[in-house]
Amino acid sequence: MASPAARTAVPPALLALAALVLVLVPAAAAAACSAADRDALLSIRAALTEARLGVFSSWAGTDCCAGWYGVGCDPTDGRVADLSLRGEAEDAVMAPAGRPASGVMSGYISDAVCRLGRLSSLVLADWKQISGPVPSCVATDLPYLRILELPGNRLTGGIPPSVGGLSRLAVLNLADNLLSGPIPGAITSLAALKHLDLANNQLTGRVPADFGKLAMLSRALLGRNRLSGPIPASVSSMPRLADLDLSENQLTGAIPDGLGSGRVLTSLYLGANRLSGSIPTSLLRNSGLGILNLSRNALDGAVPDVFTPRSYFMLLDLSRNRLSGGVPRSLASAAYVGHLDLSHNRLCGAIPAGPPFDHLDADSFCGNTCLCGGPLGKCT
């Protein structure tokens, strides 16, 4: 009598057929590119010119989900979910033979991008010569958008006022363009926003007063614009804010007292504005803050003498203000101070001896009223 194993043995031919089915089923399950989305992509391509690297050379054939560079699709319905073209990428197209190339693309962003109604990420970054406005329909017709990155181009016009309607948006990066006008007040409605980079544009007006509503935001990079008015007090209440850059604007008024109370704040750039008043004690007492640049403002009063053994500053730049009094002696107790700049203020008295002062040169202290000692020479 045949054994149980022999009775249940599967014929080899059937096993081969089953294996073939397993190979073919996933391929069949991946839906082909939507014809409407393919037409939209071709319209986007028609508005752009890139001749050096042949980025669009793979955009051929009827299935845009199969090998079109920078295009990603939802396998269940063939709708385009991702369009990502970076001029500084390091993949096989942008870095042939392992030699990174810097891409140049001109033209404009076609409104056809808004016909990609299931788009989750739109990235056209660092192409240097893409010009024209950000299509306003991006803010109204792409409800699934989570990532919008258009930095390093020559985009003009304003940020679409209705951008606040992108309820899923987590990343908004429009840095290094020529955008002008105000930061739309509606931007504070982006409850899911984690990364905001609008640096190095020509934005004017005020930082929205209710900026602190962006409770999920961890990076806010708004430097190198023409923003004016005060730093909103609401910024002090942002629980996840780690990096804040408002440098090289025209901001006025005092630094909010509570700004240094942020539990995860690690870098703060407020240099090259018109800020006045004293340095909040909370900023220098914050043991998590590793980079603090308040240079080139009109801050006055004494430097708070509140450093502790938990203080760890990779960079502390308070230069070119109107600070008075002496060099804080508690700096000697700090765990680490890398770059310290107290130059061009109105400080007076002897520079304390010992670390970190003994590894600093005269440039860290020059241009003060009556500082002496250390690298400036003996006090007389």
C-alpha positions as CSV (number, residue, x, y, z in Angstrom):
1,M,0.0,0.0,0.0
2,A,1.3,3.4,-0.8
3,S,2.5,5.6,2.0
4,P,0.5,8.8,2.9
5,A,3.3,10.9,1.5
6,A,3.1,9.0,-1.9
7,R,-0.7,9.4,-2.0
8,T,-0.5,13.2,-1.6
9,A,2.5,13.8,-3.8
10,V,1.9,16.6,-6.4
11,P,3.0,15.8,-10.0
12,P,6.0,17.9,-11.1
13,A,4.2,19.4,-14.0
14,L,1.5,20.8,-11.7
15,L,4.2,22.3,-9.5
16,A,5.8,24.0,-12.4
17,L,2.4,25.4,-13.5
18,A,1.7,26.7,-10.0
19,A,5.1,28.4,-9.9
20,L,4.4,30.1,-13.2
21,V,1.1,31.4,-11.9
22,L,2.8,32.8,-8.8
23,V,5.2,34.7,-11.0
24,L,2.5,36.0,-13.4
25,V,-0.1,37.0,-10.8
26,P,1.7,40.0,-9.3
27,A,2.6,41.3,-12.7
28,A,-1.0,41.1,-13.8
29,A,-2.2,42.7,-10.5
30,A,-0.2,45.9,-11.1
31,A,-2.5,48.1,-13.1
32,A,-1.2,49.9,-16.2
33,C,-0.8,53.6,-16.3
34,S,-4.0,55.7,-16.5
35,A,-4.3,57.1,-20.0
36,A,-5.4,60.5,-18.5
37,D,-2.4,60.6,-16.2
38,R,-0.1,59.7,-19.1
39,D,-1.4,62.6,-21.1
40,A,-0.9,64.9,-18.2
41,L,2.7,63.8,-17.8
42,L,3.3,64.4,-21.5
43,S,1.9,67.9,-21.1
44,I,4.2,68.5,-18.1
45,R,7.1,67.3,-20.2
46,A,6.2,69.6,-23.1
47,A,6.5,72.7,-20.8
48,L,10.1,71.7,-19.7
49,T,13.4,71.5,-21.5
50,E,16.3,69.4,-20.3
51,A,19.0,68.5,-22.9
52,R,22.1,67.5,-21.0
53,L,21.1,64.4,-19.2
54,G,18.1,63.1,-21.1
55,V,15.9,62.9,-18.0
56,F,12.8,62.5,-20.2
57,S,14.3,60.0,-22.6
58,S,12.6,57.1,-20.7
59,W,9.2,58.8,-21.1
60,A,8.1,56.7,-24.0
61,G,5.5,54.0,-24.6
62,T,2.0,53.8,-23.3
63,D,2.6,52.6,-19.7
64,C,4.0,55.5,-17.7
65,C,4.1,53.2,-14.7
66,A,6.8,51.1,-16.3
67,G,10.2,52.7,-16.3
68,W,9.4,56.3,-16.8
69,Y,12.1,58.1,-14.8
70,G,10.8,59.9,-11.7
71,V,7.3,58.5,-12.0
72,G,5.7,56.3,-9.4
73,C,2.2,54.7,-9.6
74,D,-0.3,53.1,-7.3
75,P,-0.2,49.4,-8.4
76,T,-3.8,48.9,-7.6
77,D,-5.3,51.5,-10.1
78,G,-2.4,52.7,-12.2
79,R,-2.8,56.3,-11.0
80,V,0.4,58.4,-10.8
81,A,1.2,58.9,-7.1
82,D,4.7,60.4,-7.2
83,L,6.5,62.7,-9.6
84,S,10.1,63.3,-8.4
85,L,12.7,64.9,-10.6
86,R,15.8,66.3,-8.7
87,G,18.5,68.2,-10.5
88,E,21.1,67.1,-7.9
89,A,20.2,63.5,-7.5
90,E,22.8,60.7,-7.3
91,D,21.1,57.9,-9.2
92,A,22.2,56.3,-12.4
93,V,20.5,59.0,-14.6
94,M,21.8,62.0,-12.7
95,A,25.2,60.5,-11.8
96,P,26.3,58.4,-14.7
97,A,29.3,56.2,-14.0
98,G,29.2,57.4,-10.4
99,R,30.1,61.0,-11.4
100,P,27.4,63.4,-10.0
101,A,26.1,65.9,-12.5
102,S,24.3,69.1,-11.9
103,G,21.2,69.2,-14.0
104,V,19.7,72.3,-15.7
105,M,16.1,72.4,-16.7
106,S,14.2,75.4,-18.1
107,G,10.5,76.1,-18.8
108,Y,7.6,76.3,-16.4
109,I,5.4,74.0,-14.3
110,S,2.3,73.3,-16.4
111,D,-1.2,73.4,-14.9
112,A,-1.4,69.8,-16.3
113,V,0.2,68.7,-13.0
114,C,-3.1,69.3,-11.4
115,R,-4.7,66.6,-13.5
116,L,-2.7,64.1,-11.6
117,G,-5.5,63.9,-9.0
118,R,-4.0,61.1,-6.9
119,L,-0.6,62.7,-6.6
120,S,1.0,62.2,-3.2
121,S,4.4,63.8,-3.8
122,L,5.5,66.5,-6.3
123,V,9.2,67.2,-6.5
124,L,10.9,69.4,-9.1
125,A,14.0,70.4,-7.2
126,D,17.3,72.2,-8.0
127,W,16.9,72.6,-11.8
128,K,18.0,76.3,-11.6
129,Q,16.0,77.7,-14.5
130,I,12.4,76.5,-14.1
131,S,10.5,79.8,-13.9
132,G,7.0,81.1,-13.7
133,P,4.5,80.7,-10.8
134,V,3.6,77.8,-8.7
135,P,0.3,76.8,-10.3
136,S,-2.5,77.9,-8.0
137,C,-4.4,74.7,-8.8
138,V,-1.8,72.7,-6.9
139,A,-3.4,74.0,-3.7
140,T,-6.9,73.1,-4.7
141,D,-6.9,70.1,-7.0
142,L,-4.3,67.8,-5.4
143,P,-6.0,66.7,-2.1
144,Y,-3.7,63.7,-1.5
145,L,-0.5,65.8,-1.7
146,R,1.9,65.0,1.2
147,I,5.1,66.4,-0.2
148,L,5.6,69.5,-2.3
149,E,9.2,70.3,-3.1
150,L,10.1,72.9,-5.7
151,P,13.3,74.5,-4.4
152,G,16.3,75.7,-6.3
153,N,14.5,77.1,-9.3
154,R,13.5,80.6,-10.5
155,L,9.8,80.5,-9.6
156,T,8.1,83.8,-9.2
157,G,4.8,85.1,-7.9
158,G,3.3,84.3,-4.6
159,I,2.6,81.2,-2.6
160,P,-0.9,80.1,-3.5
161,P,-3.2,81.6,-0.9
162,S,-5.3,78.5,-0.7
163,V,-2.4,76.3,0.3
164,G,-4.0,75.7,3.7
165,G,-6.5,73.3,2.0
166,L,-3.8,70.7,1.6
167,S,-4.8,68.9,4.7
168,R,-2.3,66.0,4.2
169,L,0.7,68.1,3.4
170,A,3.7,67.2,5.6
171,V,6.6,68.8,3.6
172,L,6.5,72.2,1.9
173,N,9.8,73.3,0.4
174,L,9.8,76.3,-1.9
175,A,13.3,77.6,-0.9
176,D,15.8,79.3,-3.2
177,N,13.4,80.8,-5.7
178,L,12.2,84.3,-6.4
179,L,8.8,84.1,-4.7
180,S,7.3,87.3,-3.4
181,G,4.4,88.5,-1.4
182,P,3.3,87.4,2.1
183,I,3.3,84.1,3.8
184,P,-0.4,83.1,3.4
185,G,-2.3,83.2,6.7
186,A,-3.9,79.9,5.6
187,I,-0.6,78.1,5.9
188,T,-1.2,77.7,9.7
189,S,-4.1,75.4,8.8
190,L,-1.7,72.7,7.6
191,A,-2.1,70.5,10.7
192,A,0.1,67.7,9.3
193,L,3.0,70.0,8.3
194,K,6.4,68.8,9.7
195,H,8.9,70.6,7.4
196,L,8.5,74.2,6.1
197,D,11.3,75.7,4.0
198,L,10.7,79.1,2.4
199,A,14.2,80.4,2.8
200,N,16.0,82.6,0.3
201,N,13.1,84.1,-1.5
202,Q,11.7,87.7,-1.6
203,L,8.8,87.2,0.8
204,T,7.4,90.2,2.6
205,G,5.0,91.0,5.4
206,R,4.7,89.3,8.8
207,V,5.1,85.8,10.0
208,P,1.5,84.8,10.8
209,A,0.6,85.6,14.4
210,D,-0.9,82.2,14.9
211,F,2.2,80.4,13.5
212,G,2.3,78.4,16.7
213,K,-0.8,76.5,15.5
214,L,1.5,74.3,13.5
215,A,1.9,71.8,16.3
216,M,3.5,69.1,14.2
217,L,6.2,71.4,12.7
218,S,9.8,70.4,13.5
219,R,11.7,72.6,11.0
220,A,10.7,76.2,10.1
221,L,13.2,77.8,7.7
222,L,12.2,81.3,6.7
223,G,15.6,83.0,6.6
224,R,16.9,85.3,3.8
225,N,13.6,87.0,2.9
226,R,12.2,90.4,3.6
227,L,9.9,89.6,6.4
228,S,9.1,92.3,8.9
229,G,7.3,92.8,12.2
230,P,7.8,90.9,15.4
231,I,8.5,87.2,16.0
232,P,5.1,85.8,17.0
233,A,4.8,84.9,20.6
234,S,2.9,81.8,19.5
235,V,6.2,80.3,18.3
236,S,7.1,79.6,21.9
237,S,4.3,77.1,22.2
238,M,5.3,74.7,19.3
239,P,6.0,71.4,21.0
240,R,8.0,69.7,18.2
241,L,10.0,72.7,16.9
242,A,13.6,71.7,16.6
243,D,15.0,74.1,14.0
244,L,14.0,77.7,13.6
245,D,15.6,80.0,11.1
246,L,14.4,83.6,10.8
247,S,17.8,85.1,9.9
248,E,18.5,87.9,7.4
249,N,15.0,89.4,7.4
250,Q,13.8,92.8,8.8
251,L,12.2,91.5,12.0
252,T,11.8,94.0,14.8
253,G,10.8,94.0,18.5
254,A,12.0,91.7,21.3
255,I,12.7,88.0,21.2
256,P,9.8,86.2,22.9
257,D,10.7,85.3,26.5
258,G,9.3,81.8,26.1
259,L,11.2,80.9,22.9
260,G,14.0,79.2,24.8
261,S,11.5,76.9,26.7
262,G,11.1,74.6,23.7
263,R,11.9,71.1,24.8
264,V,13.3,69.9,21.5
265,L,14.7,73.2,20.1
266,T,18.3,72.5,18.9
267,S,19.1,75.4,16.5
268,L,17.9,79.0,16.4
269,Y,19.0,81.5,13.8
270,L,17.8,85.1,14.3
271,G,20.9,86.9,13.0
272,A,20.8,90.0,10.7
273,N,17.5,91.4,11.8
274,R,16.5,94.5,13.7
275,L,15.7,92.8,17.0
276,S,16.0,94.8,20.2
277,G,15.7,94.3,24.0
278,S,17.5,91.7,26.1
279,I,18.5,88.1,25.4
280,P,15.9,85.9,27.1
281,T,17.5,83.9,29.9
282,S,15.6,80.8,28.8
283,L,17.7,80.7,25.5
284,L,21.0,80.4,27.3
285,R,19.7,78.1,29.9
286,N,18.2,75.6,27.4
287,S,20.5,72.6,27.6
288,G,19.3,71.2,24.3
289,L,20.0,74.2,22.2
290,G,23.3,73.6,20.4
291,I,23.3,76.4,17.8
292,L,22.3,80.0,18.7
293,N,23.0,82.9,16.4
294,L,21.6,86.3,17.5
295,S,24.3,88.3,15.7
296,R,23.8,91.6,13.8
297,N,20.8,92.9,15.7
298,A,20.3,95.7,18.3
299,L,20.1,93.6,21.4
300,D,21.2,95.3,24.6
301,G,21.7,94.5,28.3
302,A,24.0,91.9,29.9
303,V,24.6,88.4,28.5
304,P,22.6,86.2,31.0
305,D,25.2,84.4,33.3
306,V,23.2,81.2,33.4
307,F,25.4,78.6,31.7
308,T,25.6,75.2,33.4
309,P,27.5,71.9,33.0
310,R,24.7,70.8,30.7
311,S,25.2,73.7,28.3
312,Y,26.6,72.4,25.0
313,F,27.0,75.0,22.2
314,M,28.5,74.1,18.9
315,L,27.9,77.7,17.9
316,L,27.1,80.7,20.1
317,D,27.2,84.0,18.1
318,L,26.1,87.2,19.9
319,S,28.3,89.5,17.9
320,R,27.5,92.9,16.5
321,N,24.8,93.9,19.1
322,R,24.8,96.5,21.9
323,L,25.4,94.0,24.8
324,S,27.1,95.4,27.9
325,G,28.5,94.1,31.1
326,G,31.1,91.4,31.4
327,V,31.8,88.0,29.7
328,P,29.6,85.5,31.6
329,R,31.8,83.6,34.0
330,S,29.5,80.6,34.1
331,L,30.6,79.9,30.5
332,A,33.6,78.2,32.1
333,S,31.2,75.5,33.5
334,A,29.7,74.6,30.1
335,A,30.2,71.1,28.9
336,Y,31.3,72.4,25.5
337,V,31.5,75.7,23.6
338,G,32.8,75.3,20.0
339,H,32.5,78.6,18.2
340,L,32.0,81.6,20.5
341,D,31.7,85.2,19.1
342,L,31.0,88.1,21.4
343,S,32.8,90.6,19.2
344,H,31.6,94.2,18.4
345,N,29.5,94.8,21.4
346,R,30.0,97.0,24.5
347,L,31.3,94.4,26.9
348,C,33.8,95.4,29.5
349,G,36.1,93.8,32.1
350,A,38.5,90.9,32.1
351,I,37.9,87.8,30.0
352,P,37.8,84.8,32.4
353,A,40.7,82.4,32.4
354,G,40.5,78.7,31.5
355,P,38.3,76.8,29.1
356,P,36.6,77.5,26.8
357,F,38.3,80.9,26.8
358,D,41.8,79.6,26.4
359,H,41.1,78.1,23.0
360,L,39.5,81.2,21.5
361,D,41.3,83.9,19.6
362,A,41.0,87.6,19.6
363,D,38.4,87.7,16.9
364,S,35.9,86.3,19.4
365,F,36.2,89.4,21.6
366,C,37.4,92.3,19.4
367,G,35.5,95.5,18.9
368,N,34.2,95.8,22.5
369,T,34.4,98.9,24.7
370,C,36.9,97.8,27.3
371,L,37.5,94.0,27.3
372,C,40.9,92.8,28.2
373,G,42.8,89.6,29.2
374,G,43.0,86.3,27.4
375,P,43.8,86.7,23.7
376,L,43.3,90.5,23.9
377,G,46.3,90.9,26.2
378,K,46.8,91.8,29.9
379,C,44.5,94.2,31.6
380,T,46.2,97.4,32.7
